[in-house]
Amino acid sequence: MKTRSLLLLLSLTLGALPQTLHACSMCMGAQDAPTASAVNNAIYIMFGVLGLIFTGIGSVFLGFYRRAKRASREEQEFSTLAREVKEASQHA
């Protein structure tokens, strides 16, 4: 209980001191700072990497889907052919 009271008191004290709650110039939106353009470029690079990864994962699953569809079609053709051969051998 003492820990909760201490944390509450500390939170209220920090909240009452506005100079401790100011954000840095990056968070406040200093658009002309060189770090702002560096952070924006880093974000664009991360989006690009994520796009490449998701595209790769999607293409793998698309390949699996196409391969499974082709195997199913070949299996159906094989079973049809086997049935025709069996029927032809019974009639002969």
C-alpha positions as CSV (number, residue, x, y, z in Angstrom):
1,M,0.0,0.0,0.0
2,K,2.9,2.3,0.8
3,T,4.3,1.7,-2.7
4,R,1.1,2.8,-4.4
5,S,0.8,5.9,-2.3
6,L,4.4,6.8,-3.1
7,L,3.9,6.3,-6.8
8,L,0.7,8.4,-6.7
9,L,2.5,11.1,-4.9
10,L,5.4,11.0,-7.3
11,S,3.0,11.2,-10.3
12,L,1.1,14.1,-8.9
13,T,4.4,15.9,-8.1
14,L,5.7,15.4,-11.6
15,G,2.4,16.5,-13.1
16,A,2.5,19.7,-11.1
17,L,5.9,20.6,-12.4
18,P,5.3,21.6,-16.1
19,Q,8.9,22.2,-16.9
20,T,9.6,18.5,-16.4
21,L,6.9,17.4,-18.8
22,H,8.1,19.3,-21.9
23,A,8.9,17.2,-24.8
24,C,12.1,17.4,-26.8
25,S,12.2,19.5,-30.0
26,M,11.8,16.3,-32.1
27,C,8.5,15.4,-30.4
28,M,7.3,19.0,-30.5
29,G,7.7,19.1,-34.2
30,A,10.8,21.1,-35.1
31,Q,10.5,20.6,-38.9
32,D,13.7,22.4,-39.8
33,A,15.9,20.3,-37.5
34,P,18.3,17.9,-39.4
35,T,17.3,15.1,-37.1
36,A,13.7,15.4,-38.3
37,S,14.6,14.6,-41.9
38,A,16.9,11.7,-40.7
39,V,14.0,10.3,-38.6
40,N,11.6,10.6,-41.5
41,N,14.1,8.9,-43.9
42,A,14.5,6.1,-41.3
43,I,10.7,5.6,-41.1
44,Y,10.5,5.4,-45.0
45,I,13.2,2.8,-45.0
46,M,11.5,0.8,-42.4
47,F,8.2,0.9,-44.4
48,G,10.1,-0.2,-47.5
49,V,11.7,-3.2,-45.7
50,L,8.3,-4.2,-44.3
51,G,6.8,-3.9,-47.7
52,L,9.4,-6.2,-49.1
53,I,9.0,-8.7,-46.3
54,F,5.2,-8.8,-46.7
55,T,5.4,-9.0,-50.5
56,G,7.8,-12.0,-50.1
57,I,5.5,-13.8,-47.6
58,G,2.5,-13.2,-49.9
59,S,4.3,-14.5,-52.9
60,V,5.3,-17.7,-51.1
61,F,1.7,-18.3,-50.1
62,L,0.6,-17.6,-53.6
63,G,3.1,-20.1,-54.9
64,F,1.9,-22.7,-52.4
65,Y,-1.7,-22.0,-53.5
66,R,-0.9,-22.4,-57.2
67,R,1.1,-25.5,-56.6
68,A,-1.7,-27.2,-54.6
69,K,-4.2,-26.2,-57.3
70,R,-2.0,-27.7,-60.0
71,A,-1.5,-30.9,-58.0
72,S,-5.2,-31.3,-57.4
73,R,-6.0,-30.8,-61.1
74,E,-3.3,-33.4,-62.1
75,E,-4.7,-35.8,-59.5
76,Q,-8.2,-35.5,-61.0
77,E,-6.8,-36.0,-64.5
78,F,-4.9,-39.1,-63.4
79,S,-7.9,-40.6,-61.6
80,T,-10.1,-39.9,-64.7
81,L,-7.5,-41.5,-67.0
82,A,-7.1,-44.5,-64.6
83,R,-10.9,-45.0,-64.6
84,E,-11.0,-45.0,-68.4
85,V,-8.2,-47.5,-68.7
86,K,-9.9,-49.8,-66.2
87,E,-13.2,-49.6,-68.0
88,A,-11.4,-50.2,-71.4
89,S,-9.6,-53.2,-70.0
90,Q,-12.9,-54.7,-68.6
91,H,-14.6,-54.3,-72.0
92,A,-11.8,-55.9,-73.9
